[in-house]
């Protein structure tokens, strides 16, 4: 029971409610995850196990194009701006799907982080 001078207490935050991220914060998560994908792809491309096949060259180039596209986009101010950023990373999500174990697995793990960051947008 409270006295007249005590303001009503706000209910405790429910554990299942997640704070809403701002478009700018969400964009930072997406950019960080995309940078990790790029770094993993570069490591793979410079490793002794790299095979310069047309498919591998295509996936490498697709990754670099996404990074350039992300760099060209300004920090989003609105949900629409954030949607454009998410659209820019979709080629990475489509291009890098787990197919087999091996040297590409770190890339797939990084892409899953990007997928998670993008899905929250």
Long-range contacts (C-beta under 8 A, 24 or more apart in sequence): 21-120, 23-75, 23-76, 23-77, 23-78, 23-79, 23-81, 23-82, 23-121, 24-75, 24-76, 24-77, 26-76, 26-82, 26-117, 26-120, 26-121, 27-75, 27-76, 27-82, 27-85, 29-117, 29-120, 30-70, 30-85, 30-86, 30-89, 30-114, 30-117, 30-118, 30-121, 31-70, 31-85, 32-117, 33-110, 33-113, 33-114, 33-116, 33-117, 33-118, 34-66, 34-67, 34-70, 34-89, 34-92, 34-114, 35-67, 36-110, 36-113, 36-114, 37-63, 37-92, 37-96, 37-107, 37-110, 37-111, 37-114, 38-63, 38-64, 38-66, 38-67, 39-110, 40-106, 40-107, 40-109, 40-110, 41-107, 43-106, 44-103, 44-104, 44-106, 44-107, 47-103, 49-102, 49-103, 50-103, 59-95, 59-96, 62-91, 62-92, 62-95, 63-92, 63-95, 63-96, 65-91, 66-91, 66-92, 82-121, 83-121, 85-121, 86-118, 86-121, 89-114, 89-118, 90-118, 93-118
